[in-house]
Amino acid sequence: YSRQVQKILTVHFSLLLFCQLQDVLAASLGKGEEVAAWTLKAMEGDTKFEDALAARLAIIQPSRAQIEQCLSDTPLRTSPGVDKLIAALNARGTDVYFVSGGFRIMIEPVAKAVLVAKSNIFANTILFDEDGNYAGFDSNEPTSADMGKPKAVGQIKAEHGYDTVVMVGDGATDMQAKLPGAADSFIGYGGVAIRDAVRDGACWFVKDFDAMTEIVNSFGDRK
């Protein structure tokens, strides 16, 4: 099956940021365990994503200053090897997107570090009042609700006319993106946690990014 996936990887790629941003932020505010329980429910597909998102934000209610302090104290990192994969994709002219149920304000620094444009981020926007206090979240973002990732990927595909989009992720909401009009293939990632549903439902399941990077490099520059 890897031969079929190789062909898909040469076209266009939708890539998730592999860290649980809500959990990192919650831990910095002393709400880690309570929020992690809701994250697990969402990742396992046991509850609607919008319910889990609203519950987690209601628990932590982060201010802009608290988020900035969290990023300063605990700089976010991508999973090992994903930076090399993104560099290989960029080098051959393949577009990379971050489609995440996490928070845009926390994803942007990581995206900048791996040369993914802000315009290629589809994530949730936390709202603040004029004093920087938490004021809710933007429910118009496609990733703020269940089945939001296939909606976001579908928008990307329709807007840019991509023939093929591949979604990479480690949770049930990531696997949802493989639908007609959205992702054409789904690669499951088990480098952080192996979830049976993701492993069994993926077109290809990997525990690291080395094999994917090798495939990308084997096709050379398509610019």
Disulfide bonds with the S-S distance in Angstrom:
none
